């Protein structure tokens, strides 16, 4: 009986995940303020009843969708870290990944920043947004640790500072890109390269 109950819970969670992924593009195009379960249903293949069965409200659905998307982003950058064997290879892979995600997935990142801004006003968002934000901070730190290892240079800042630098540069780029600035991505990549070198300390002396 316990195994059957657990199986039902797993299937319910899996279906939630499928619906969250399937409605992500609709959520990204509408944004938080213009989104309701009914509006999402009208812009997707799923009925309002189906969405309402799996999600208690639009906050539940948006958080599910964004959490999944950011998890995919984290894994993408982790692969860049795992595959790089040299400092410059990691640099090029990281900068290429940053540029591609802005060009190809700008509406999805816009939804994330929309959600994060809303968490300043709505208690329902705060715990989940803080959790997602922390996962992104840990991702950035893994990248910087790998730069430190490959470059033989100690990190000069704590994780929160490194994340704030990259997040600020990325958000600036996203805003400029959405405003039609064709140089936004290249400018961000240039600034990120400079930031990485600045966030690393002096070369470590070998004994």
N, C-alpha and C positions, 0 to 999 in steps of 0.2 A: 504493500500500500504506500509506504514511504517513497519507494522508487518511482511509482506511478505519479505521485504528487510532485516529486522533483522533476520528472520528465515534463509534466504539464507546465511547471514554472519555466523550465528551459525553453520550451516551445514558445511560450508567451514572450519571453525576453528576446528570443530570436526573431519573432515576428515584429516586435517593437523596433529592433535594430534594422530590419529590412525596410520598414515603413519610414524610419528616420532617415535612412540613406536615400530612399526613393523620393522623399519630399524635400530634400536638402536644397535642390536648385530652385524650387518654388519659394522656399523660405528666404533664400539668398536674394531673389529678385524682388520680393515684397518688402523685406525688412521687418523689424519687430512691430513697429507702430501700425502697419497696415495688415498685419497677419491675424487671422483667426482660424480655428479649425475648419469652419465652413468655407472661408476664402481659400484655404489650402486645398480642401476637397474639390472646389470648383476649378482649380488649376492643376489637378492631378487626376490619376485614374481611380483614386480611392474615394469611397463615399464618406460623407460626414459621420455616419454611424460607425463605420470601421475605425476611423481615426479616434472617435470619441471612446470607443471600446478599449483601445490600447493606450490612450493618453488622456489624462484627466483634464488637461487644458493645453493651450498653446505653449505655455511656459514649459510644460513637461516635454512636449514634442521638440521645441527649439533646443532645449538643453540636451536631449537625446541626440539630435542630429549634429549639433556643434561638437559635442563630446566625441562622437564617432569620427567626425572629420578631422579634428585636431589630433586624434590618436593616429590616424593615417599619416598626417604631416610629420608627427614625431618619428614614426617608423621610417619614413622616407629619408629624413636627415640622419637617423641612426645608420641606415645602409651606406650613406655617403661616408660616415665616419669609419665604418667597418671595412670598407673597400679601399680606402686611401692608404697608401704605404709611404707617402712622402708629404712634406709640408706643403709644397706648391700644388701637389695633386689634390690634397684636401682643400686647399684654398679655392682652386678652380671648380672642384665639385660642389663645394658649398655655395659659391657665388652663382654658379649655373642653376642650382636648385632654387635659390632665392629668386633669381630672375624669372625662371619658368613658372613658379607658383604665383607670382604677381601677374604675369601676362595671361596665364591660363585660368586662374582661379580667383581673380580679384573680387567678384561678388561674394564668394564664400568667406573670404577674409573680412570683407565689409560687414557681413553678418556677425562675425565674431566680435569686432570692435563695437558694433551696435549693441550686442548683448552685454559686453563688458561695461559700456556706458550706462546701460539700463540698470545694472547691478548697483550703481551708486544710489538709485532711487527706490529699487524694489528688493525687499528682503528675500523674496523667493529665489532670486538669482544668485545671491552672494556666495553661498557655500560652494555651489557647483562651479561658478566662475572662478573662485579662488583656487579650487582644485585643478581646473584646466590650466589656469595661469601658472600654477606651481609646476605642472608637468612640462610646460613650455620652458620655464626657467631651468628645470633639470636637464632638458634637451640641450639648451644653449650651453650649459655648463659642461656636458659631456663633450660637446664640440670643442670648447675652449681647452678642456683638459687634454684632448687629443692634439690640438695645436701645440700646447705646451710640451707634450711628450715628443712630438716629431721635430719641433724647433729647438728643443733643449733649452727652453726659457721658462722661468717660473711665472705663474699667474700673479698679476699685480693688484687684482681686485677680487672681492667676494662674488658669489654667484648672482646675487640680486642686482649688483651694479652692471655686470656683464649683460644680463637679460634686459635691463632698462635701456642700455645703449642700443642693442640690436632691435628691440621692440620699437624704440623711438624712430630709428632710421627706417625700419620697415613700414611703420604707419605713415611717415612722411612720404615715402615712395608711393604707397598705395593711394594716398590722397591726390598726389600729382598725376599718377597714372590714370585715375578715374577722371581727372580734369583734362585729360588729353595730352599731357606732357610726354612726348615721344622719347625724351632723354631721361625720364624718371628712373627706369630700371638701371641703366648704365651708371647714372649718378649714384644710386644707392650702392651698387656693386663697388664702385670706387671708394665710397665712404666707409663701407663695411670692411674693405681690405685695410684701410688706414686704421680703423677702430681696432681690428684684431691685433695689428702690430703694436698699437698703443696699450692695449690691455695686457699684453705680455711684457714681463719685466726684462731685466738684463739677462743675457745668456748665462746659463749655469756653468760654473767652472768644473772641469773634470779633474778628479783627483788621481 
